[in-house]
C-alpha cells in the first residue's frame, strides 16, 4: 500500500502539484509546531529554574502544551510519519 511514490499515485500533473504543495505545507507547519513547542519547553525550564514567582499549575500546563505541540509536529510531518508507519509494518 505505502510502496508507491507520490508521482505514481497522482493521475495528472495538477494532482501531483497539489499533492506536493500540500506535503510541503504540512512539513512546514509541522516544523513550526516543533519550534513553538521547543520554545515553550525552554521558557518553562527557564521559568522553573529562575527566581521569578511562578505558579506550579501554570508551569505544568505550559509544559504539557509544549510537549503536545512537539509531539503533534513530529507526527504531523509527512516524511517522519511515513517512516513511523513503515517501521510498524
C-alpha positions in Angstrom: 0.0 0.0 0.0 2.6 2.6 1.0 5.3 1.5 -1.5 4.0 3.7 -4.4 5.6 7.1 -4.8 3.8 10.4 -4.9 4.3 10.6 -8.6 2.9 7.1 -9.2 -0.2 7.9 -7.1 -1.1 11.1 -9.0 -3.2 10.7 -12.1 -2.3 14.1 -13.6 0.2 16.9 -13.3 -2.3 19.1 -11.4 -2.9 16.4 -8.8 0.9 16.0 -8.5 1.3 19.7 -8.0 -1.5 19.8 -5.4 0.0 16.8 -3.6 3.5 18.4 -3.5 2.2 21.8 -2.3 0.1 20.1 0.5 3.1 18.0 1.5 5.4 21.0 1.7 2.8 23.0 3.7 2.3 20.1 6.1 6.0 19.8 6.6 6.4 23.5 7.2 3.5 23.5 9.7 5.0 20.5 11.5 8.4 22.2 11.9 6.7 25.4 13.1 4.8 23.3 15.8 8.1 21.7 16.8 9.8 25.0 17.0 7.0 26.6 19.1 6.9 23.6 21.4 10.7 23.8 21.9 10.4 27.5 22.7 7.7 26.7 25.2 9.8 23.9 26.8 12.7 26.3 27.1 10.6 29.0 28.6 9.1 26.6 31.1 12.5 25.4 32.1 13.9 28.9 32.5 10.8 29.9 34.5 11.2 26.8 36.7 14.9 27.4 37.3 14.7 31.2 37.6 13.9 33.3 40.6 10.7 34.8 39.2 7.5 34.0 41.1 5.6 31.2 39.4 2.6 29.0 39.6 3.2 25.3 39.6 -0.1 24.7 37.8 0.7 27.3 35.1 4.1 25.8 34.5 2.7 22.3 34.3 0.1 23.4 31.8 2.7 25.3 29.7 5.0 22.2 29.8 2.2 19.9 28.8 1.1 22.1 25.9 4.7 22.4 24.7 5.2 18.7 24.8 1.9 18.2 22.9 3.0 20.7 20.2 6.3 18.9 19.7 4.6 15.5 19.5 1.9 16.7 17.1 4.6 18.5 15.0 6.7 15.3 14.8 3.8 13.1 14.0 2.3 15.6 11.5 5.5 15.8 9.4 4.8 13.7 6.3 8.3 12.2 6.0 8.6 11.3 9.6 5.0 9.9 9.7 5.8 7.6 6.7 9.0 6.4 8.4 7.0 5.6 11.6 4.3 3.7 9.6 7.0 1.8 7.6 8.6 0.7 10.8 5.3 -0.6 12.1 4.7 -2.7 9.1 
